Amino acid sequence: MSQENVEIVRQAAVATSEGDFRGFEAASDPSLEWDMSGVTGWVEQEIYRGPQVLEFLEGWRQSWEGWHFDVEEVREGVGGQVLAGIHDVAKGADTGASVDQRRYLVFALRDGKIVRVRMFSDWQEALEAVGLRE
């Protein structure tokens, strides 16, 4: 099941990187929770649930010009969790400020559906969250 989880996350992440939030939605449970509390300096709402998740992702995409990310790594964690590393690049639609950053997402799945995503700024914190070490 763990390799299946890795593939589900890989496909959902790649779809999202291309702006296909419906592909991500199809891979997710309707009660999905997206947790931003692991992102350094995040001052907005920390946890999004259910339909709020797609609204959040779409709002994020619209706030950036040329937003995209590359999925750099997807690996299995402990207990069926999956860790994905992304490289996020964009320019602020209103401010013109450039963003070139790496983020790390920890996915929890149940019955082949994504039920929780936790985003981190720090690689070590994300590794620990999935029960791994380097």
Secondary structure by P-SEA (a helix, b strand, c coil): caaaaaaaaaaaaaaaaacaaaaaaaacccbbbbbcccccccccccccccaaaaaaaaaaaaaccbbbbbbcccccccccbbbbbbbbbbccccccbbbbbbbbbbbbbccccccbbbbbccaaaaaaaacccc
